[in-house]
Amino acid sequence: MLRIAFAGTPEFALPALEALAASAHRLVGVLTQPDRPAGRGRALHASPVKQRALQLAVPIAQPPRLATDEQQAALRHWAPELLVVVAYGLILPPEVLALPRLGCLNIHASLLPRWRGAAPIQRAILAGDRICGVSIMQLDAGLDTGPLYAQACYAVPEEMNSAELHAALAPLGAAELLNVITALERGSARASAQAHTGVSYAAKLEKREARIDWTQTATQIACQVRACNPWPVAETLLQGVQLRVWRARSIAAGTATPPPAPPGTVLGPQDEQLLVACGSGVLAIQELQSAGRRRVAAREFTHGHAAAGLRLG
């Protein structure tokens, strides 16, 4: 049985936390980011990891950073043999990395060295990756550059969005994590250096990346819609008013029923979808939202909007 501390913040980290809490190991403490203001009232809200740690009655620490002895005090007091890090959101300095005798394990939501960085899931979908996965890595001082203990692949369904891929990869990572911890405890775990080729970086998505450029292909725009769901949500303009696109799929050039039209032209409804011409192919919008309105299916939207023939963008 190992003494294990956990560092994580969002929902993606919860399956790993749950797996550790249910294991034979001793969960000695949880690090998570400080409570943040949220909602219209800007009241402070605890992270999903903190909320679950409170239910588990596990000691919690929320330092704004881990740079000083005072900020590291709780972790040192817990004296973990292993620190598990999942989407924590803070940089671990060298003295923290060296604190547990077995080091620090990280679950990263990509098949490293592809998509190192903060937004691997969104970037993978934006790039149209059909195979994704998780990596269990020994943390070092670099940006997701540490040696790998294990990886697990996941075939991404064609219309899966970022939120759905998050939900699929989180339990996959938790299962692989437990396997690695078992091997570490037995002394049989072996980490391998990451490949020097195939390296790519996953910067956080920015709000400006949500604006749809209708001159792109339908396939590219469909990937953008999926990558931006649930945030920042792909958007365009209809007669000067914001239109958010929550779900859509591409129809390849040459297979669409409507005739060609300039990019951004609304071709009209078909099969309970709203068809829009792109630089190549047609985007079939399935769910969308006008500014100040609720999300609706394309069929409901077309009942109240005579959009056929109008240009988006």
C-alpha positions as CSV (number, residue, x, y, z in Angstrom):
1,M,0.0,0.0,0.0
2,L,1.4,3.4,-1.0
3,R,0.8,6.8,0.4
4,I,-0.5,8.8,-2.5
5,A,-1.3,12.5,-2.8
6,F,-3.5,13.8,-5.7
7,A,-3.4,17.1,-7.6
8,G,-6.2,18.0,-9.9
9,T,-8.9,20.5,-10.5
10,P,-11.6,19.9,-13.2
11,E,-14.1,17.1,-13.9
12,F,-11.6,15.4,-16.1
13,A,-9.6,14.6,-13.0
14,L,-12.5,13.0,-11.1
15,P,-12.3,9.4,-12.4
16,A,-8.6,9.2,-11.4
17,L,-9.5,10.6,-7.9
18,E,-12.3,8.1,-7.5
19,A,-10.1,5.2,-8.6
20,L,-7.4,6.1,-6.1
21,A,-10.0,6.6,-3.3
22,A,-11.4,3.1,-4.1
23,S,-8.0,1.4,-4.3
24,A,-6.0,-0.3,-1.6
25,H,-3.7,2.7,-1.4
26,R,-3.9,5.5,1.1
27,L,-5.0,8.8,-0.3
28,V,-3.3,11.2,2.0
29,G,-4.3,14.5,0.6
30,V,-5.6,16.5,-2.4
31,L,-4.2,19.6,-4.0
32,T,-6.5,21.7,-6.1
33,Q,-6.7,25.2,-7.3
34,P,-8.3,28.0,-5.1
35,D,-12.0,28.6,-5.3
36,R,-12.9,30.9,-8.3
37,P,-15.7,33.3,-8.8
38,A,-18.3,32.0,-11.3
39,G,-21.8,32.7,-12.5
40,R,-23.7,36.0,-12.7
41,G,-23.2,36.7,-9.0
42,R,-19.5,35.9,-9.2
43,A,-19.7,33.9,-6.0
44,L,-16.8,31.7,-5.2
45,H,-17.1,28.1,-6.4
46,A,-15.0,25.1,-5.4
47,S,-13.5,23.0,-8.1
48,P,-15.1,19.6,-8.9
49,V,-12.0,17.9,-7.4
50,K,-12.4,19.9,-4.1
51,Q,-16.1,19.1,-3.9
52,R,-15.4,15.4,-4.3
53,A,-12.5,15.4,-1.9
54,L,-14.7,17.0,0.8
55,Q,-17.2,14.2,0.3
56,L,-14.4,11.7,0.7
57,A,-13.1,13.5,3.8
58,V,-9.6,13.7,2.4
59,P,-7.3,16.6,3.5
60,I,-7.3,19.5,1.0
61,A,-4.8,22.3,0.2
62,Q,-5.4,25.1,-2.3
63,P,-2.2,27.1,-2.6
64,P,-2.3,29.7,-5.5
65,R,1.2,28.4,-6.4
66,L,3.7,25.9,-5.2
67,A,6.8,28.1,-5.3
68,T,7.5,28.7,-1.6
69,D,8.0,26.5,1.5
70,E,4.7,27.8,2.9
71,Q,2.8,26.8,-0.2
72,Q,4.4,23.4,-0.2
73,A,3.8,22.8,3.5
74,A,0.7,20.7,3.2
75,L,2.2,18.4,0.6
76,R,5.3,17.9,2.8
77,H,3.2,17.2,5.8
78,W,1.3,14.5,3.9
79,A,4.7,12.9,3.0
80,P,3.4,11.0,-0.1
81,E,5.4,8.3,-1.7
82,L,3.7,9.2,-5.0
83,L,2.0,12.3,-6.3
84,V,-0.6,11.8,-9.1
85,V,-1.3,14.9,-11.2
86,V,-4.3,15.2,-13.5
87,A,-5.2,18.6,-15.0
88,Y,-4.0,20.4,-11.9
89,G,-3.3,23.7,-13.7
90,L,-0.2,24.7,-11.7
91,I,3.5,24.2,-12.5
92,L,5.3,21.9,-10.2
93,P,8.8,23.2,-9.3
94,P,11.8,20.8,-9.1
95,E,11.6,20.5,-5.3
96,V,8.0,19.3,-5.6
97,L,8.8,16.9,-8.4
98,A,11.6,15.4,-6.2
99,L,9.5,15.2,-3.0
100,P,7.8,11.7,-3.4
101,R,10.2,8.8,-3.6
102,L,8.4,7.4,-6.6
103,G,8.0,10.8,-8.3
104,C,5.0,12.4,-9.9
105,L,2.7,10.6,-12.3
106,N,0.6,12.6,-14.8
107,I,-2.4,11.5,-16.9
108,H,-2.2,13.5,-20.2
109,A,-5.1,13.3,-22.7
110,S,-3.1,12.6,-25.8
111,L,-0.7,10.1,-27.3
112,L,2.5,11.9,-26.5
113,P,4.5,13.4,-28.0
114,R,1.5,14.6,-30.1
115,W,-0.4,17.4,-28.4
116,R,1.8,18.4,-25.5
117,G,0.3,21.4,-23.7
118,A,-3.0,22.7,-22.2
119,A,-5.7,21.7,-24.7
120,P,-4.8,18.3,-26.3
121,I,-8.4,17.2,-26.7
122,Q,-9.6,20.3,-28.5
123,R,-6.5,20.5,-30.7
124,A,-6.9,16.8,-31.7
125,I,-10.5,17.3,-32.8
126,L,-9.7,20.6,-34.6
127,A,-6.9,18.7,-36.5
128,G,-9.3,15.9,-37.4
129,D,-7.4,13.2,-35.5
130,R,-9.3,9.9,-35.6
131,I,-7.1,8.1,-33.1
132,C,-6.5,9.8,-29.8
133,G,-5.8,8.4,-26.3
134,V,-4.1,8.9,-22.9
135,S,-0.5,8.8,-21.7
136,I,0.7,8.0,-18.2
137,M,3.9,10.0,-17.8
138,Q,6.6,10.7,-15.2
139,L,6.6,14.4,-14.8
140,D,9.8,16.3,-15.3
141,A,10.7,20.0,-15.6
142,G,9.6,20.2,-19.3
143,L,6.2,20.8,-20.9
144,D,4.8,17.2,-21.0
145,T,8.2,15.9,-22.0
146,G,8.7,13.2,-19.3
147,P,9.2,9.5,-19.9
148,L,6.1,7.3,-20.6
149,Y,4.9,4.4,-18.5
150,A,1.8,3.5,-20.6
151,Q,-0.5,4.7,-23.3
152,A,-4.0,3.7,-24.4
153,C,-5.5,4.5,-27.7
154,Y,-9.1,5.6,-28.4
155,A,-10.8,5.6,-31.8
156,V,-12.7,8.9,-32.0
157,P,-16.2,8.6,-33.5
158,E,-16.7,10.9,-36.4
159,E,-19.1,13.4,-34.8
160,M,-17.7,13.4,-31.2
161,N,-17.1,16.8,-29.7
162,S,-14.6,17.9,-27.1
163,A,-16.9,17.4,-24.1
164,E,-17.7,13.9,-25.2
165,L,-14.1,13.0,-25.8
166,H,-13.2,14.4,-22.3
167,A,-15.8,12.1,-20.8
168,A,-14.4,9.1,-22.8
169,L,-10.7,9.6,-22.0
170,A,-11.0,10.4,-18.3
171,P,-11.9,6.8,-17.2
172,L,-9.5,5.3,-19.7
173,G,-6.7,7.3,-18.1
174,A,-7.8,6.3,-14.6
175,A,-7.7,2.6,-15.5
176,E,-4.2,2.9,-17.0
177,L,-3.1,4.9,-14.0
178,L,-3.9,2.1,-11.6
179,N,-2.0,-0.4,-13.7
180,V,1.1,1.8,-13.6
181,I,0.8,2.3,-9.9
182,T,0.6,-1.5,-9.3
183,A,3.7,-1.9,-11.4
184,L,5.5,0.9,-9.5
185,E,4.7,-0.8,-6.2
186,R,6.0,-4.1,-7.4
187,G,9.1,-2.5,-8.8
188,S,8.4,-3.7,-12.4
189,A,7.4,-0.4,-14.0
190,R,9.7,0.8,-16.8
191,A,9.4,4.2,-18.4
192,S,10.5,5.0,-21.9
193,A,11.7,8.3,-23.3
194,Q,9.3,10.0,-25.7
195,A,10.0,10.0,-29.4
196,H,11.8,13.0,-30.8
197,T,9.6,13.0,-33.9
198,G,5.9,13.8,-34.2
199,V,6.0,16.5,-31.5
200,S,3.1,19.0,-31.6
201,Y,1.8,21.6,-29.1
202,A,-1.8,22.2,-27.9
203,A,-2.2,25.8,-26.9
204,K,-5.4,26.8,-25.2
205,L,-8.3,27.7,-27.6
206,E,-8.9,31.4,-27.9
207,K,-12.3,33.0,-28.3
208,R,-11.3,34.3,-31.7
209,E,-10.9,30.8,-33.0
210,A,-14.6,30.2,-32.7
211,R,-15.5,32.5,-35.7
212,I,-16.3,30.3,-38.7
213,D,-14.6,31.1,-42.0
214,W,-17.0,29.7,-44.6
215,T,-14.3,29.6,-47.3
216,Q,-12.9,26.6,-45.5
217,T,-14.0,23.1,-46.3
218,A,-17.0,21.6,-44.7
219,T,-14.8,19.0,-43.0
220,Q,-12.6,21.7,-41.4
221,I,-15.6,23.6,-40.2
222,A,-17.3,20.5,-38.8
223,C,-14.0,19.8,-36.8
224,Q,-14.1,23.4,-35.6
225,V,-17.7,23.1,-34.4
226,R,-16.8,19.9,-32.5
227,A,-13.6,21.3,-31.0
228,C,-15.3,24.4,-29.7
229,N,-18.1,22.5,-27.9
230,P,-18.6,23.2,-25.0
231,W,-16.3,26.3,-25.2
232,P,-16.0,28.8,-26.9
233,V,-18.7,27.5,-29.3
234,A,-18.3,28.0,-33.0
235,E,-20.1,31.1,-34.2
236,T,-21.1,33.2,-37.3
237,L,-23.4,36.1,-38.1
238,L,-26.9,35.9,-39.6
239,Q,-27.9,39.4,-40.8
240,G,-25.5,40.9,-38.3
241,V,-26.7,38.8,-35.3
242,Q,-24.6,36.2,-33.6
243,L,-25.4,32.6,-34.4
244,R,-23.7,29.9,-32.4
245,V,-23.3,26.5,-34.0
246,W,-23.4,23.6,-31.4
247,R,-23.5,20.6,-33.6
248,A,-22.9,20.0,-37.3
249,R,-21.5,17.5,-39.7
250,S,-19.9,17.8,-43.1
251,I,-21.3,16.6,-46.4
252,A,-18.5,16.0,-48.9
253,A,-18.3,18.0,-52.1
254,G,-20.2,16.3,-54.9
255,T,-22.6,14.4,-52.6
256,A,-24.9,17.3,-51.5
257,T,-28.3,17.6,-53.1
258,P,-28.4,21.4,-53.2
259,P,-26.5,23.2,-56.1
260,P,-23.2,25.0,-55.5
261,A,-23.4,28.5,-54.0
262,P,-21.0,31.0,-52.6
263,P,-19.5,30.0,-49.2
264,G,-21.7,30.9,-46.3
265,T,-24.9,30.7,-48.3
266,V,-27.8,29.1,-46.5
267,L,-29.1,26.4,-48.8
268,G,-32.1,25.6,-46.7
269,P,-33.4,22.8,-44.5
270,Q,-33.0,19.1,-45.4
271,D,-33.5,16.0,-43.3
272,E,-34.0,18.1,-40.2
273,Q,-30.7,19.9,-40.7
274,L,-29.8,23.4,-42.0
275,L,-27.5,23.2,-45.0
276,V,-24.8,25.8,-45.6
277,A,-22.4,26.0,-48.5
278,C,-18.7,26.0,-47.7
279,G,-15.5,26.5,-49.7
280,S,-15.8,22.8,-50.5
281,G,-18.7,20.7,-49.5
282,V,-21.7,21.5,-47.4
283,L,-22.1,21.9,-43.6
284,A,-25.2,20.3,-42.2
285,I,-26.1,22.2,-39.0
286,Q,-28.0,20.1,-36.4
287,E,-28.1,22.4,-33.4
288,L,-27.7,26.1,-33.1
289,Q,-28.5,29.2,-31.0
290,S,-29.4,32.8,-31.8
291,A,-28.1,35.5,-29.5
292,G,-30.1,35.7,-26.3
293,R,-32.1,32.5,-27.2
294,R,-31.8,28.9,-26.1
295,R,-30.2,26.1,-28.1
296,V,-32.5,24.5,-30.5
297,A,-32.5,21.8,-33.1
298,A,-32.1,22.9,-36.7
299,R,-35.7,21.9,-37.5
300,E,-37.1,24.2,-34.8
301,F,-34.8,27.0,-35.9
302,T,-36.0,26.8,-39.5
303,H,-39.7,27.1,-38.4
304,G,-39.0,30.6,-37.1
305,H,-36.4,31.8,-39.6
306,A,-36.6,32.1,-43.4
307,A,-32.9,31.9,-43.8
308,A,-32.6,30.1,-47.2
309,G,-30.6,32.2,-49.6
310,L,-29.0,34.4,-46.9
311,R,-25.3,34.6,-46.4
312,L,-23.7,33.8,-43.0
313,G,-20.5,35.4,-41.8
